[in-house]
Amino acid sequence: MSEIRTAVMFDMRAPAFGAPTRDLYAAVLEMAAFADEIGISRVNLMEHHGSDDGYLPTPFVLGGGIAARTKRCRIGLGAVLLPLHNP
């Protein structure tokens, strides 16, 4: 299968009127696995803190979950706020 050179991005916003956060994260893992199966080459995640709608405060954790469910696609982390992470 040839690789599709495209990316998907998950921002993980979960406003009160939407799906529960637990369901949203489970769906993202399924979507990332499917994207990998059909040849999507990249999954992008952005970090944001303090948003009322849950705008992905932990991209490293979600990226690890996506890495466990995929085989080929690259995982990009953008807007990572290094002072908020203790190595």
C-alpha positions in Angstrom: 0.0 0.0 0.0 1.4 3.4 -0.9 1.7 6.0 1.8 -0.8 8.9 1.8 1.2 12.0 2.6 -1.3 13.7 4.8 -1.9 14.3 8.5 -4.7 14.3 11.0 -4.8 16.6 14.0 -6.6 16.1 17.3 -7.1 19.0 19.6 -9.2 17.1 22.2 -11.6 19.9 22.9 -14.5 18.6 25.0 -17.1 21.3 25.6 -19.8 20.5 28.1 -22.4 19.9 25.4 -20.3 17.3 23.6 -19.2 13.7 24.1 -17.7 12.8 27.5 -14.0 13.1 27.7 -13.5 9.4 28.3 -15.4 8.6 25.1 -13.5 11.2 23.2 -10.1 9.9 24.1 -11.2 6.3 23.3 -12.4 7.4 19.9 -9.1 9.2 19.1 -7.2 6.0 19.7 -9.5 4.2 17.3 -9.3 6.9 14.7 -5.5 7.1 14.9 -5.2 3.3 14.5 -7.6 3.5 11.5 -5.6 6.4 10.0 -2.4 4.3 10.3 -4.1 1.3 8.6 -5.1 3.4 5.6 -1.7 5.0 5.2 -2.0 8.4 6.9 1.6 9.5 7.5 1.3 11.8 10.5 -0.8 12.5 13.6 -0.4 16.0 15.1 -1.2 17.0 18.7 -1.0 20.5 20.3 -0.6 21.3 23.9 -2.8 23.8 25.7 -3.3 24.4 29.4 -6.1 26.1 31.4 -8.8 25.8 28.7 -12.3 25.2 30.0 -13.0 22.8 27.2 -10.1 20.4 27.9 -7.9 21.5 25.0 -5.2 18.7 25.4 -3.1 19.6 28.5 -1.0 16.3 28.2 0.1 15.6 24.6 2.9 13.3 25.7 0.4 10.9 27.3 -2.0 10.9 24.4 1.0 10.6 22.0 2.1 7.5 23.9 -1.3 6.0 23.6 -1.4 6.7 19.9 2.1 5.2 19.5 0.9 2.0 21.1 -2.0 1.7 18.6 -0.1 2.6 15.4 2.8 1.1 13.4 3.9 3.6 10.8 2.6 7.1 11.3 4.7 9.8 12.9 3.4 11.6 15.9 4.0 15.3 16.0 3.8 17.4 19.2 3.3 21.1 18.7 3.2 24.1 21.1 4.8 22.0 23.8 5.4 24.2 26.8 8.7 22.9 28.2 8.7 24.8 31.5 5.5 22.9 32.4 7.3 19.5 32.2 9.8 18.1 34.6 12.2 15.7 32.9 
